[in-house]
Amino acid sequence: MNNPALKRPSVIAAILFAGFGIYILVPIYWLVVNATKSTSDLYSTFGFWFSDQPQLWQNIVEVFTHDDGIFGRWMLNTVGYSLAAAVGATLLAVLAGYAFAKWRFRGRDALFWLVLVAIMVPGAALAVPTYQLVSAMGLVDSPLAVILPSMVSPFAMYMLTVYISSAVPDEIIDAARVDGAREPRIIRSVVLPIIGPGVATVFLLTFVGTWNNYLLPLLVLQSPELMPITLGLTSWNRVSLFPSTGAEVLYSLVVTGSLLSIIPLIIVFIFLQRYLRSGLTLGAVK
C-alpha cells in the first residue's frame, strides 16, 4: 500500500530540482536567443524569442573582428590564467593534502586549523591585502598577478586532505616505503591514481573560479591586452552605456561574447563531470 507521507518528500525534492534547473537554464536560453539578434532587435523584440532575421554568425564575426580582434586575446588570456591557476592549485592541494593526511609533524593541527579559518574568510576581504602583496612584488599588470593568488586555495587543500585521509590506506603507503619508494614516487604512483576524482574536482572548481573571477583582475590588471574575458566584456558594456561612443554596436557584442565565453566551461564540464560527481560524492560521504 502506497504511503502518501513517503511520496511527499520526493515530490518536494522534484519541484525544488525543477526550479533550480529553470533558474540555471533560463539565463543560458536568454543568451542563445539574444545572441542571434542585432542591437536594434535587442530593444524591439521579445527577449525570450528569436527575431525574424537571426544573425548569429554575423555577430560572432563582429565579436572576433571588433577592435582588432581583441576578444580572441581576452579568450586566450582567460584560458591561460585558468589553466595555470588550476594546475598550480591542484599541485599545491595534493602536496598539502598528503602532508596533512599522512605525515605527523609538530604544528600540523595548528596549520590545518589555519587552513579551515582561511576557508571562512570572504574573498573580498582579502582584495586589498592581495593587491598590496602583488604590488610589493612588482607584479601589478602582469599575468602572474592573476595566476599566483588564484593558485592558493584553502578549500582545495582541505578537500584533498579529507579525501586522501579517507581513500588512501596507511598500509599501502607503508608498503611502498618498505619497497624503497620515496615520497615523490609514492605520491605519483600510489596516491594520485587513487585520488583521481578528487584531483579532477579541485582542478575543475579552480578552473571555473578563475575563469569567472572579476575582482582580482580588476584590481591588478590595467592593460586591455592582458584582460580576461570578464573584464573585457565589462569594458564593452561600459562603453555601451554612452551612446556617443558606440552603444548601438557593442550591446550585441556583449551578449554574443557572453555566450561564447561559457562554451569552454561547458566543454570542460562535459569531459570532467563524472570525476566531479564521484569526487564530491565521496567527499560528502566521508
N, C-alpha and C positions, 0 to 999 in steps of 0.2 A: 504494500500500500504506500502510495506516494505521500510524503510528508511536506505540506506547503512551507513549513518553517525551515526545512532544509534547502528548499529551492530559492527562498528569498535572498540569501546572501549571494548566490550565483547570479541571480538576475541583477542585483545591485552592482555587482562587480562588472557584469557585461555592460551595463549602462555607463559606468564610470570609464571603462576602457573605450567604449564607443565615443564618449565625449572627449576623452584625451586624444583619440585618433583624429577626430574632427578638428580639434584645436591645433594639431600638428599639420594636418594636410591642407587645411583651408588657406593658410598663407602661401604654401607652395603652389596650390592651384591658382591663386591670385597672381603669383609671379608668372606662371606659364601663360595664363591668359593675356596679361598686360604686356608681356614681352613681345607679343605679336602686333602691338599697336604702335601707331605713330604718336607723337606728342599731342597733336590735336585730338586724336581719338581717345587718349587717356582722359581728357576732360569732357568729351562729348558723348561717350558711350558708357554702357553699364559696366561696372568694374569687374563683374564676375562672369562676363560672357565675351566672346570674340567679336571683333568688329567685322564689317562687311569686306574690308580689304586688309587681310592679315599681311604683315611684312616682317616676319621673324628673321629671315635671312638677311634682309636689308639692315635691320637693327644690329644684328651680330657683326656684320661688316663695318658698320659705323662705330661700334664699340672698339673694334680692334684697329681702326684707322684714325680715330679721333686723337688729336694732339700727338701726332707722330707715333701712334700705336703704343702709348704709354700703358694702356690697360694690360697688354701682354707682359710688360715689365713688372707691373704690380702683381700679376698672377704668378710669375716666376719667383718674385721675391717671397710671396706668401708660401709657395711650395717649399722653397729653400729654408725659410725660417722654421716652418712647421716640421719638416723632416729632420733638420739639425737638432731642434729642441726635443723632438720625440725620441730620437736615437740617444741623445745625451741624457735625458731624464730617465729613460729606460735603463741605460747602463748604470747610472748612479743609484737608481732604485734597486736594481739587482744586487749590486755590491753592498749597499747599506742594509737591505733586507736580509741578505745572507749573514752579514756580520751580527745584526741584532738577533737573528733567529738561532744561529748555530755557534756563535762564539761566546765565551764568558770572559769579560774583562771589566776592570774597575770603571765605574761610571756609566756602565751600559744602560741601566734602568733610568738614570737621570737624563741621558741623551735621548732615550726613547720617549720619555715624558716631554722633553723639549720638542720633539717632532710632533707629538699629539697637540701640544699647545700651539705650535705653528699652524696646524691644520685649522684651528678655530679662529685665527686672525684673518679678518677680511682683506682681500687683495688690495682694495682701495686704501686701506690704512698703511700699506707698505709702498704706496706710489711715490711719495716724496723721498723717503729713505732710499728707495731703489734708484731714483734719479740722482740723488746726491752721490751714491756709491758709483754709479756708472760715470758720472761727471768727474769724480775724483780719479777714476782710472783712465780718463781721456777717451772714452768710447762713445760719447754722445754723437749722434748722427752717423752711426756705423751699424752694420748688420749684427755685430756681437752685442750691441746694446739691447737688442731684442732677444737674441738666442740665449745668451748666458743666464739672464734671470728666469727665462722660461724653462731652463733645464732643471732648476731646483724645484722639486715637487714633494713637499712633506706627505701629501696624501698617497702618492705613488710609493714612497718609502714605507709608509705604514701598511699599505695594502700588500706589498710583496713580503714584508716581514711576517705578516699573518699567514700569507699563502705558503711561504717556504716552511714556516714552523709547522704547518698542518700537513702539507703534502709531501715533504721530503723527510723520510725517517732518518734518525741519527745513525742507525745501524748501517745504512748504505754509505754514508759519509765516512764512518769509522772503517768500513771495509776498504774503501778507496784509499784511505790514508795508510792502512796496513799494507796495501799493494804498492805503496810508494808514491802515490799521486799527491802533488802539491795543490794548494788552494786554487790557483787559476785553472788547473786541469780539472779539479773537482767541480768548479762552477760551470766550466764549459761542457764537460762530458757527462756529468751526473745531474746537476741541479737544473740547468737550462732545459733539457729535454722533458723534465717532469713538470716544470712551471710554465710551459709554453703558453697556455691560455692566459695566465696572469700577466706574462710579459706582453702578449698581444693587447690585452686590455689596457695596460699602462701606456703602451705606445699609442693606441687609438685615442684614449682620453687626452693625452698630452698633445697629440697632433691636432685634434679638433679644438682644444682650448687655445692653442697658439694660433690656429687659423682664424678663429673668431675674436682674438684679442684686439681690443681697440685702445684701451687706456695706456698700456705700456708703449706701443709705437707712437701714440700721440705725444707722450712726454719726451721720448728720447730721439725721435727722428724729425728732421727738418727738410731734407732734400726730397723733392717729389719722386725722383727716380729710385729712392730707397723705400718708398711707402709700400706697405702690404695692401691687400685688396680692401680691407675695412677702411683705412684712411683715404685711399684713392677715391672710392665711391662717395665717401662723405665730402670730399673736396668738390666733386662734381655736383653733388646735391646742394652744397653751399653756394656754388656759382649759380645754380638754377633758381635760387631764391631771389635773384636780382635780374629782372627781365632784360635790362640793358646789356648784360654780359652773356646772354645766350640761353635763357631758361627754356625757350621753345625747342631747343635741340637736346639739352642734357637730361631732361626728365626721362625721356625714353631710354637714354643710355644708362641711367642709373638703374632702371627697372631691369633692363636686359642684362646688364653687368651683374646685378644681384643674382639673377637666375644662373648665369654662367659660373658664378663663384661657388655655388653649392654643389655643382656637378662632381668635382673631385671628391668632396666629402661623401657623397652618395656612393661613388665607386669604392672608396676605402671601406665604407661600412659594409658593402656587399661582400667584399673579399674577406673581411675580418669579423663578420657578425657572429659566426659560430664560436670563434675564440672568445669574443666579448661576452656572449651569453654564458658559456661554460665558466669563464673566469669570474664573472660577477656572481653566478650561482654558487660556485664553490666558496667564494669569499663570504657570501651571505650565510651559507650553511655552517661554515666553520666559526 
